[in-house]
Amino acid sequence: MSVYVLCRTSISGRLTIAIPTVQRPNKNYFPSMLREMFMKTADEELREITFVILLADIGTTEWKTKLESEIKTNYSAYIEDGSLKIIQAPPEYYDTMLTFKDDRYVNWRTKQNFDYSYIMRYCQHMSDYYMQMEDDVTPVDGYYQAITNFISSQPDDNWVCLEFSTLGFIGKLYHTPEVVLLADMLLIFNYSQPVDFIFPYYNMMTGRRSQMRKPSLFQHRGYYSSLRDKIQPLQDKFFDFPPKQFHGDNPFAFLETNLKYTADFPPSLAYSKDPGFFWSAESVESDSNFTIVFNSTHNLSKIQITTGSQSHPSDTARFAILEASEAPKDRTSKCGQFNHIASFKNGEISVDKERIVSSVGKMPLKCLQIRFLERQVEWLIIREIAVFIDK
């Protein structure tokens, strides 16, 4: 088993993703998690990432030897070019760790703080940014590009932490040279607080902002905890944001609805080409509507709308129709008279140019509207609205 020293002298990449892993008593999620982390990132992007895996069971165990061998077999090219590193802490590293005879949970979370502190110190000079990851998550496709885009979108560099998951210590990103300070804090409060409490304290003490990205990029999948007999059926409600399927032209438009919604799921996410969706915060009443008002009129060749989600399959458009209007003759109105185009079937609509023209004529359109004919108790998710211009 390899043991690496903590000394590092130069920054070698853009992002370090640190993943401590231990043997779980019921199910091991780590192999599939690591496979997805590689598969869901482009090859050219992987050149900017260094993955550091801490085999965190204390002592040399058969499981660690087997896992290291499997990683070296499956990811030999990445190990050879230095973009994947396997480390473990020497047994004496844990000599100062207190244990409590009658509290397994405190012992477990204390050990976690030691593990995180060790891997942070190992990585403190390896890259521009450091991201902490747990070993039982699944990422979205293109997660690395989404991370770099979110970093670039910050108005300045005066942030301490960018968060890419709402759960635990998953997907928390720091400036790499600063993580040694957090590592120190984890050891100072190692047995008195879990990491989920310590890192927000650290963020607050810096006096700089933390920023949560929504939608989340990583979902917790580990039902069985690494603590024996403990289950953690936690799910990030902001994760279920699959990439858009249809890639419509979606000309500039204003979006309006009389449905209540929260700031996390605004109407714009249904029409945007970025991941995300609109989610109402109430049941859908009869004559509820969701309206798209184009900035200028357009002849359309296709309209595709998808509702519901994998996590909330019942939150679909059930008793709804799609309508369209030309520009209003009355300049005080946004839309003209609406005409029926199609009804939703299984929560979806897909209409072509022939159907559009037969329903509303050849005049360019100013508005589209989803309108509900009956009440539905379920809330509404509009996952994607794709509008194609007839060119």
N, C-alpha and C positions, 0 to 999 in steps of 0.2 A: 504494500500500500504506500502510495506516494504521500509525503508530507512536505508542504511548501512553506518557505519562510515568508514573513510579512513584508519584507523590504521591497519596495518598488521605486523607481527613480524617474520615470518619464511617462507622460500621457501618450497612449498609443491608439486611441480610438475615440469615437463619438459617444458611445453608450455602453455601459457595463450593466448587464442584467444578472443579479445575484440570487441564487436559488439554494437555500439550505434544504436538505432532504433527510428524512429518517425512515427507518423501517416501520411500517404501520401494521398493527395487529390483525387487521381485516382485509384491507385492499390497498394496493400501491398504485397511486395515480400518476406518479412521476414519469414513467417511461412514455406514456401517451402525451403527457403535458409537454415534455421536451421535444418530442417529435413534432407536435403542432407548432411550437415556437419557431422551429426551423422551417417547416413547410409553409407557414403563413407569412413568410417574409421573402422578398425577392433576393436572388443571389448577390446582386450588387449592393443591396442594403446590408446583407449579412457581413460584408467586409467592414462595416462601420460598428459592428456589435461584438462585444466580448461577453460570452456566457461563463459565469463562474459558479460551479456546483460544489457546495460544501456537503460532504458525507458526514452527517452530524451525529451519528451514533457514537457514544463514548467507547473507546477501545477498538481493537481490530476484530471485527466480526466477519463471519462467513458471508453475511448479506452484503456488507460493504465491498468485500473482495469481488463477489459475483457482479454487483451493480457496476463497479468500476470497469470490470472486464467487458461487460455488455456495452457500456458507453464507448469505450475505446474501439470496440469492434464496429459499432454502428456509426460512429462520428470521427473516424480516424483522421480524415482530411482536415477537419476543423481543429482537432487537437494538434496536428502537425503544424498548421499555420498560426497557432496561438490564439484562435478565436474561441476556443472552448478549453476551459481549465477545470481540473478536478482537484479539490483540496480537502484536507481534513485538519482539525486542530490536534496538537499533541495532547495526550491524556492529562498531562500536568496542568494544562490550561484551565481545567475545571476544578483544580484543587481548592480554590478559594470559594467555590460555589456552596452556599448553605443548602441543606436539605432538611425537610420537616417531616417527621415520621408519620404524622396523622393527616397530612394534606398533600395528596398526589397532584392536585391541580396547581398549587403554588410551586411545587417542585418542577412540574412540566413547564409552566410559563417562565420560571427562573432560568431553566435550561435554554429556552428559546431566546431569552435576552442575551445570554452568553454566546449562543450561536450567531445571532445577528451582529453582535459587536465584533466577533472574530472576522466574519466575512467582510464587514465594512472596513476594518483596518487593513485587511489584505488588498482591498480594491481601491484604497483611498487616492492612488495616483495613476489609475489605469486609463481614465477616459475623462471627457468633459462632463458627462452626466452619469449618475448612478441610479439604478432602479431596483427596488427591493421587490422580490417576487416570492410567493409561496409555491409549494410543489404540487398543488392540487387545483390548478386553474386551467381554463381554456381561453386562448386569445381570439380576437376577431381577425379576419383576413386583413393584411396590410397594416397591422398594428404599429410597425415601426414608422411608417410614413405618417400615420396619424399622430404619433408622439412628436416627431420633428415639426409637423405643421402646428401643433399646439404650442410648442416652445416658441416657434417663430411668431405666433400670433400675440404673444405677450407684449404689452406696450413698452415694457422696459425689463431690465434684468433684476429688479428689486423683489424677487420672490424667493422663498425658502424651499417650498415644496409644490410640485405639480402632481395631482392625484388622478389616476386613471382607473380607479375602482373605488366604490363607496365602502367596500368591506375590508375590515382588518388592516393588515400591513401589506396588502396586495397592490402592486402597481404604484408605489410611492416613489417619486423621482426627485433627486437632489443634485445640486452641484457636487461633483465627486469629491473635490478637496475638502468639503465641509462635513462629510459623513463621519469623520473621526470624532467630531464633537458630539454627534448623536450617539456614536459608539460608546463614548465615555459616559454619557447620561444613562444609557441602557445598563451599564455596569454599576453605576452609582445607585440606581433604584432597582437592581436586578430582581430582588425577591419581594419588594413592596408593591410593585405595579407591573401589570402586563404591558407588552410593547404597544398594544392598541391605545393605552392611556399615555404612555411616555412620549411617543412621537408627536402627538398634538401639543403637549406641553412644550416640547423643544421648539416646535414651529412658532408657537406663541411668544416664547422668550426671545426669539431673534428679532421681533418687531417688524418682520417682513410678512408679506401676504402668502397665503396658500391658495391654490386655485384648483377646483375640481373640474375635470372635463366630463361633460355629459354629451353623448352617451359614453358609458364605460367601455373600456377596451378588453377587460379581463373578467371572466365569470368564475366564481367559486364552484367547483364540482365535487369536492371531497365530502361525501356524506359521512364517512367514518373518519374520525379525528385520529391524529397520531397518538393521542392519549387513550389508552385502553378503556373500552366501555363508554366512550364519549362520542356522541354524534353531533355533527354540525350541518344541518340541512339549510345553510344560509344561501340565499340567492340575491344577486345584485339586480334590483328592479330596473336599473338603467342600462343593462347590458344587451337586452334583446333588440338590437338595432342592426339587422342584417344589411349588407350593401344593397343599394338599389338595383333592381333587375333590368329595367326597361330602358334606362338612359334616354329619357325624352329630351326634346329641345327645350321645353319649359321656358318660354319667353317671359320677360319680366312681368310680374303681376302682383296685385295686392290680394291678400287672403283674408276673408272675413267669415265669422261663424257666430251663431247665437248660442252655441254650446259653451258651458263653462270649461276651463282648462287651467292648468298650472303653467308657470314659466318654464318648467322642464320639458314640456311637450307642446310647444306652440304650433299653430297651423302651418307656419313656414316649413317645419320639418317634414311635412307630408309632401310638399312641392319641391323642396330642395333636393339637389343631387347628392348631398352629403348623407351619411348614415343618420337615421333618426326617424321618428314618426310623430304624428299628432295623436294625442290621447285625451279624450274628454274626461272630465272629473265628475261626471254625473251620468245618470241614465239618459237615454235619448227619447225626447218627447216627439209627438206627432208635429210635423211641420218644422222640426229642427232642420237647419241647413248649414252647408259649408260651401262658400262661394269663392270662385277665382275670378278676379277682375283684371283682365289684361291691360297693360299700359297703352297698347294700340290694338287694332283689330287684326285678326289672323284667319287665314284659311287653314283648316286642320286636316291632316291625312289619317290620324289615328289618336285615340285616347285610351289609356290603360290605367285602371285604378285597382289597387289591392288593399284589402282591409284585414284586421286581425293580426295576430302574431303567433309564433310557436308557443310562447309561454301563456298567451291569453287568446286561445282560438275562438272563444265565444264572443269576443269584443269586435264583431264584424258588422258590416252594414247589412241588415236583414230585410227591412221593409223600406228600401230606398230606391230612388230613381236618379238618373243623370239627366240634367236639362242644360240647354244652351240658349244664348240670346245674341242678337246682333247689337250694334251700337244703338243706344236709345235716341229717339227723335227729340225727346225732351232733355235738354242739356243739364237740367237739374238732377237727373237720374244717372246712376252708374251703369245700369244694365237695361236693356230693352225687355220686351215680353219673352218669357222663357217658353221653350218648346221641348217636349219630351224626346230624348234620344234612345235611352235604354234603361232597363231595370237591372238591379244587382242580382247576380246569381252566385250562390256560394261565397258571398262577400266580395265578388270581383265584377269588373266590367272591362270589356275589350271591344271597341267599336272601330271600324275602318272608315275610309273616306266615303264609300258608297252609303253606308248607314247614316253618316253625319249629314250628307247632302240630302238624302231622302227625307230626313227628319226636319232639317232647318233651312234647306235651300243652299244656294251657292254663295250667298253673301258672307263676307268675313265675319268672324265671331268676336264679340267683346267679352262675354262672360260664360263661365261654366258653373253649374250648381249641383251639388248633391243635396237632395231633399228627401226627408223621411215622411212616409205616408201614415205610419202607425208608430205607436210607442214601443220601445224595446227596453227591458229592464237593464240589460247589459250596457256597459260603457262602449265607447267607439274608439277603435284604433284605425287610423288611415295610414297605412304603411308607405304607400307610394302613389303619387299622381304623376303620370307621364303623358305629356302633351307633345304631339309631333306636328310641325308646321309643314303644310303642303308647299314644297319648293319648286 
